Amino acid sequence: MTTTAGTLSAADLEEMVQVRRDLHAHPETAFEEVRTSALVAERLRALGLSVKTGVGGTGVVATLRGGSPGKTVLLRADMDALPIQEENDVPYRSRHDGKMHACGHDCHTSILLAVSQKLGRDTSWKGTARLCFQPAEEVGAGADAMIRDGVLEDPTPDAAFGLHVWQDLDLGKVGVTPGPFMAAVDEFTVAVTGKGSHAAMPHLGTDPIVCLAQMVTALQTIASRSTDPFQQVVVSVTQISAGTAFNILPPNASMNGTVRVFERTLWESLPGRFERIVQGVAHALGCTAEIRYERHNRPTTNDPAMTAIAHAAAAEVVGEANVVSDLRTMGGEDFSAFLARVPGCFIAVGSRNVSTGLVHGHHHPRFDVDERCLSIGAEVLLGTVRRFLAS
C-alpha cells in the first residue's frame, strides 16, 4: 500500500481508531443509535458547533463554517449496526448479543468525526460544511427521514459526499465511479390464492404452488427478454412459503424477493412490468394474486463533475494507479436519496487485507477491516471537500 503524506496527525489517526473501536463494541441498530448519536453530538459540541439531535429519529446534524463565505457541502456518515451475532475474537468485539457493526458504519462515523475536527481547527477554507450523521441506512429509511426533517435546508447544499469502507477492494485502493454506482433496491411480496384439494385429486382444486412456480420462471424474462442486454437488472425470488402436509394442495402460496437495477428509466418501469407478468400468470392458471411492491433505495448515481473532484482527491492520497473508476455493485445504499436531490459522489475505500485474514464481506459475522483504511478515507474526504469548496 502506497499513500502520500496526509494532513492528519498521528494523534488524529489514533483517535480515529479508538472511536471506531468504541463504536464497534457498542453497536446500535436502526433508529436505536442513542449512545452513538450522543457520542457524536458531544464531540461536535467540543468543536464549538451548534448541534441538532433527533433529526430523522436519531440523527445528528451540525453546520461548520469556514473563514469566508462560499459554497455549501453536505458530508454524510451512517451510524447504524446490523442484527448479527459477531464471531470475531478481538478486544473491541460487540458487547451486545445479536448486534454487530458488520458493514463498517462505525468506520464511517469515526472518519467523519475526524474530518469535522480537522475542518474545525483550520478555518482557512471558505464555505460551509453540513455534517450529517445518519441513522437507519441498513433499513433504507434514515436518509429520507433526515431529509423530511430539513437536513437539506438552511443552508441548502451545493454538493453531497459520502464514503463506504469496501471489503471487495484491497487496502490502498479507492473506488470513484462516475454515473451509476450502486443499484436501486426494490422488495416484492406476492400472495397467490387458489383452491385447496387432496394432492391425489388436483383437478378438484386450483394449485397455487404451480402458479407461483410459473411466476418465478416468468419473472426472469424481465432480465432475459424485455431488458436491453446492455442494462443490468436482477430479479431474485428469495423466499417461498406454501403448504402444511405432503398430501394436501394448499389454498395459498406466497413469495418474497428483490429487484435490483441501475438505470433510472428502467427502474421506473419495473413495478408495472412486474405486475403485468404476475397477474397474467395468475389469470391464466385460475388464481388471484395480491402484490406488495416496495421501493427501498433509488439507484446511487454519482454526478460526473463531483466524481472528477473526488477522483482527483483520491489520486492525491493513494496515487492514480490505485483509483478504480469502474466499480459497480448490485448492492443498495440510501445515500441515493441525497444524490437524487443534490449532485455528489459516493466513494468506496478499500479495506480488505488478504495477508492478515481481513477478507470477510459486509454483513458477515466475521467482518472486520484493516483500520489503516480510516486514515485513507479521512484524507480522501478532506481532499474532496477542499477541492469542491475551492472550485
Long-range contacts (C-beta under 8 A, 24 or more apart in sequence): 1-170, 1-171, 1-172, 1-318, 1-372, 2-172, 2-318, 2-319, 2-322, 3-172, 3-317, 3-318, 3-319, 3-375, 3-376, 3-379, 4-316, 4-317, 4-318, 4-319, 6-317, 6-375, 6-378, 6-379, 7-118, 7-379, 7-382, 8-114, 8-118, 8-375, 8-378, 8-379, 8-382, 12-114, 12-117, 12-118, 12-378, 13-374, 13-375, 15-114, 16-110, 16-111, 16-113, 16-114, 16-374, 16-375, 16-378, 17-110, 17-371, 17-374, 19-109, 19-110, 19-113, 19-114, 20-106, 20-107, 20-109, 20-110, 20-371, 20-374, 21-91, 21-92, 22-92, 23-79, 23-101, 23-106, 23-109, 23-110, 24-92, 24-93, 24-94, 24-101, 24-106, 25-92, 25-93, 25-94, 25-95, 26-94, 26-95, 26-96, 27-81, 27-82, 27-94, 27-96, 27-99, 27-100, 27-101, 27-106, 28-79, 28-80, 28-81, 28-96, 28-99, 29-80, 29-81, 29-82, 29-83, 29-99, 29-138, 30-80, 30-135, 30-136, 30-137, 30-138, 30-139, 30-141, 30-142, 31-57, 31-58, 31-80, 31-135, 31-136, 31-141, 31-142, 32-58, 32-80, 33-58, 33-79, 33-80, 33-135, 34-58, 36-79, 36-109, 37-79, 37-133, 37-135, 40-79, 40-109, 40-113, 40-133, 43-113, 43-116, 43-117, 44-113, 44-116, 44-131, 47-116, 47-117, 47-120, 48-120, 49-120, 49-131, 55-146, 55-149, 55-150, 55-151, 56-134, 56-135, 56-136, 56-142, 56-143, 56-144, 56-145, 56-146, 56-147, 56-148, 56-149, 56-151, 57-135, 57-136, 57-142, 57-145, 58-135, 58-136, 59-132, 59-133, 59-134, 59-135, 59-142, 59-145, 59-146, 59-149, 59-151, 60-131, 60-132, 60-133, 61-130, 61-131, 61-132, 61-133, 61-146, 61-151, 62-116, 62-131, 63-128, 63-129, 63-130, 63-131, 63-155, 64-116, 64-119, 64-120, 64-128, 64-129, 64-130, 64-131, 65-123, 65-127, 65-128, 65-129, 66-119, 66-123, 66-124, 66-125, 66-126, 66-127, 66-128, 66-129, 66-389, 67-123, 67-124, 67-125, 67-126, 68-126, 68-127, 69-126, 69-127, 70-125, 70-126, 70-127, 70-128, 70-389, 71-127, 71-128, 71-158, 71-159, 71-388, 71-389, 71-391, 72-127, 72-128, 72-129, 72-130, 72-155, 72-156, 72-157, 72-158, 73-127, 73-128, 73-129, 73-130, 73-157, 73-158, 73-159, 73-160, 73-161, 73-385, 73-388, 73-389, 74-129, 74-130, 74-132, 74-151, 74-152, 74-157, 74-159, 74-160, 74-161, 74-338, 74-342, 74-344, 75-112, 75-115, 75-116, 75-129, 75-130, 75-131, 75-132, 75-160, 75-161, 75-162, 75-381, 75-385, 76-112, 76-132, 76-133, 76-134, 76-143, 76-160, 76-161, 76-162, 76-335, 76-338, 77-105, 77-108, 77-109, 77-111, 77-112, 77-113, 77-132, 77-133, 77-134, 77-162, 78-105, 78-108, 78-109, 78-134, 78-135, 78-137, 78-138, 78-142, 78-335, 79-105, 79-108, 79-109, 79-133, 79-134, 79-135, 80-105, 80-135, 80-136, 80-137, 80-138, 80-139, 80-142, 81-105, 81-106, 81-138, 82-138, 82-363, 84-363, 84-365, 85-365, 86-365, 86-366, 87-365, 87-366, 88-365, 88-366, 88-367, 88-368, 90-368, 100-365, 100-367, 102-362, 102-363, 102-364, 102-365, 102-367, 103-138, 103-362, 103-363, 103-367, 104-164, 104-165, 104-167, 104-351, 104-362, 104-367, 104-369, 105-137, 107-165, 107-351, 107-369, 107-371, 107-373, 107-374, 107-377, 108-162, 108-163, 108-164, 108-165, 108-377, 109-133, 110-374, 111-163, 111-374, 111-377, 111-378, 111-381, 112-381, 114-374, 114-378, 115-378, 115-381, 115-382, 115-385, 118-378, 118-382, 119-382, 119-385, 125-385, 125-386, 125-389, 125-390, 126-389, 126-390, 127-389, 128-155, 129-385, 129-389, 130-155, 130-157, 137-333, 137-334, 137-335, 140-185, 140-296, 140-297, 140-332, 140-334, 141-334, 142-334, 143-334, 143-335, 143-336, 143-337, 143-338, 144-334, 144-337, 147-337, 147-338, 147-341, 152-338, 152-341, 152-342, 157-342, 158-342, 158-343, 159-303, 159-306, 159-342, 159-343, 159-344, 159-388, 160-335, 160-338, 160-339, 160-342, 160-343, 160-344, 161-306, 161-310, 161-344, 161-345, 161-346, 161-347, 161-381, 161-384, 161-385, 161-388, 162-335, 162-338, 162-344, 162-346, 162-347, 163-346, 163-347, 163-348, 163-349, 163-377, 163-380, 163-381, 164-333, 164-346, 164-347, 164-348, 164-349, 165-348, 165-349, 165-350, 165-351, 165-369, 165-373, 165-377, 166-327, 166-348, 166-349, 166-350, 166-351, 166-352, 167-351, 167-352, 167-359, 167-360, 167-361, 167-362, 167-367, 167-369, 168-327, 168-329, 168-352, 168-361, 169-324, 169-327, 169-348, 169-349, 169-350, 169-351, 169-352, 170-350, 170-352, 170-353, 170-354, 171-350, 171-351, 171-352, 171-353, 171-370, 171-372, 171-373, 171-376, 172-318, 172-322, 172-350, 172-376, 173-318, 173-322, 173-323, 173-324, 173-350, 174-314, 174-317, 174-318, 174-322, 174-323, 174-324, 174-347, 174-348, 174-349, 174-350, 174-376, 174-380, 175-323, 175-324, 175-325, 175-327, 175-347, 175-348, 175-349, 175-350, 176-302, 176-307, 176-310, 176-311, 176-314, 176-323, 176-324, 176-325, 176-345, 176-347, 176-348, 177-302, 177-307, 177-324, 177-325, 177-326, 177-327, 177-328, 177-348, 178-302, 178-303, 178-304, 178-307, 178-308, 178-325, 179-301, 179-302, 179-304, 179-307, 180-262, 180-263, 180-299, 180-300, 180-301, 180-302, 180-328, 181-300, 181-301, 181-302, 181-327, 181-328, 181-329, 181-346, 182-297, 182-299, 182-300, 182-328, 182-329, 182-330, 182-331, 182-332, 182-333, 182-336, 182-346, 183-232, 183-234, 183-260, 183-261, 183-262, 183-299, 183-300, 183-329, 183-330, 183-331, 183-332, 184-259, 184-260, 184-261, 184-262, 184-267, 184-295, 184-297, 184-298, 184-299, 184-332, 184-336, 185-258, 185-260, 185-295, 185-296, 185-297, 185-332, 186-258, 186-259, 186-260, 186-261, 186-267, 186-270, 186-271, 186-293, 186-294, 186-295, 186-296, 187-256, 187-257, 187-258, 187-293, 187-294, 187-296, 188-256, 188-257, 188-258, 188-259, 188-274, 188-291, 188-292, 188-293, 188-294, 189-254, 189-255, 189-256, 189-291, 189-292, 190-215, 190-254, 190-255, 190-256, 190-278, 190-289, 190-290, 190-291, 190-292, 191-252, 191-253, 191-254, 191-289, 191-290, 192-252, 192-253, 192-254, 192-282, 192-287, 192-288, 192-289, 193-251, 193-252, 193-287, 193-288, 193-289, 193-290, 194-249, 194-251, 194-252, 194-253, 194-285, 194-286, 194-287, 195-251, 196-248, 196-249, 196-250, 196-251, 197-248, 197-249, 198-247, 198-248, 198-249, 199-246, 199-247, 199-248, 199-249, 200-247, 202-249, 205-249, 205-251, 206-285, 206-286, 206-287, 207-249, 207-285, 208-242, 208-250, 208-251, 208-252, 208-253, 208-287, 209-242, 209-243, 209-249, 209-250, 209-253, 210-285, 211-253, 211-281, 211-282, 211-285, 211-287, 211-289, 212-240, 212-242, 212-253, 212-254, 212-255, 214-281, 214-285, 215-255, 215-277, 215-278, 215-281, 215-282, 215-289, 216-240, 216-255, 218-277, 218-280, 218-281, 219-274, 219-277, 219-278, 221-277, 222-259, 222-270, 222-273, 222-274, 222-277, 226-273, 227-266, 231-261, 231-262, 231-263, 231-266, 232-261, 232-262, 232-330, 233-259, 233-260, 233-261, 233-266, 233-270, 234-258, 234-259, 234-260, 234-261, 234-330, 235-259, 236-260, 260-330, 260-332, 261-299, 262-299, 262-301, 262-328, 263-299, 264-298, 264-299, 264-301, 267-298, 267-299, 296-332, 296-334, 297-332, 297-333, 297-334, 297-336, 297-337, 298-336, 298-337, 298-339, 298-340, 299-336, 300-332, 300-333, 300-335, 300-336, 300-339, 300-346, 301-336, 301-339, 302-339, 302-344, 302-345, 302-346, 303-339, 303-343, 303-344, 303-345, 305-343, 306-343, 306-344, 306-345, 306-388, 307-345, 309-345, 309-384, 309-387, 309-388, 309-391, 310-345, 310-347, 310-380, 310-384, 312-383, 312-387, 313-380, 313-381, 313-382, 313-383, 313-384, 313-386, 313-387, 314-347, 314-380, 314-383, 314-384, 316-383, 317-376, 317-379, 317-380, 317-383, 318-376, 318-380, 324-348, 331-362, 345-384, 347-377, 347-380, 347-381, 347-384, 349-373, 349-376, 349-377, 349-380, 350-376
